Amino acid sequence: MKSESFNPPFTNIAPYYDTIMSFVNYPGWVSYIETILLTNNVEAKQILDMACGTGTCLKLWLEKGYQVIGLDRSFTMLEICKKKISHYNNNLGLINCDMRNVSLKSPVPIITCLYDSLNYLLSEGDLLSCFHNVYNNLTPQGIFIFDMNTIHSLCDEWGNNTFHRKDKNIFSTWQNIYDRKTNISTLKLTLKIKENTKAVMLRECHKERAYPLTVIRNLLDNAGFSFSLYRHLTFRPADENDLRIMGVARK
């Protein structure tokens, strides 16, 4: 199958994203982040969630009484997000923007970027631009909380493997190709959706790059942050054998 037949990421799959990602324990992620905020003595209740997608975490934060701003480059994902949490209008703002270029009217005390969204930045320059942008949009002593897939995750777990899944009426194929020279994993994602008597097929191509922890540390330092990197969902220092790491950076 020609690569040209695959659409850019997050263009067609938005209406089906929540179904194929239903295995993710988003409440557990939010509880973990709340523990991070408590540990860092952050009492503020305003969050910018970059790459918010369909807004599952935004909804959880809103239910906890937070004011939230959701930012995503994909208009179609934001459309799903808007429908999901439209009744929270007074505490919600949505921005269709690239996370490397956002400029808020007023800085915020908390910025999050979750579910390996930063791995979609495929160069050190882009990742540094994002870190600088986050720094500039935080209040003094503001906190930036993010996760990233590691090289071990993309190389050894995803590797050059193809996975098949069934989620309700969706059959999905996840074909991974890993480039050891660039540390970029290319995912060719195919969804076959059965809707009544019709069948719909959607294809998207996703690329993620993993970075050595030393590079992530250097870029955070360059952007001006003080920071810690942890193994995801723990407070154990991160290492290269972890599948996913969590970064906690302070302005």
Secondary structure, DSSP 4 states (H G I P E B T S, - for coil): --GGGSBPTTSS-HHHHHHHTTTS-HHHHHHHHHHHHHHTT----EEEEET-TT-HHHHHHHHTT-EEEEEES-HHHHHHHHHHTGGGGGGEEEEE--TTT---SS-EEEEEE-TTGGGG--SHHHHHHHHHHHHHTEEEEEEEEEEEE-HHIIIIIITT-EEEEEETTEEEEEEEEEETTTTEEEEEEEEEEEETTEEEEEEEEEEEE---HHHHHHHHHHHT-EEEEEETTS-SBP-TT-SEEEEEEE-
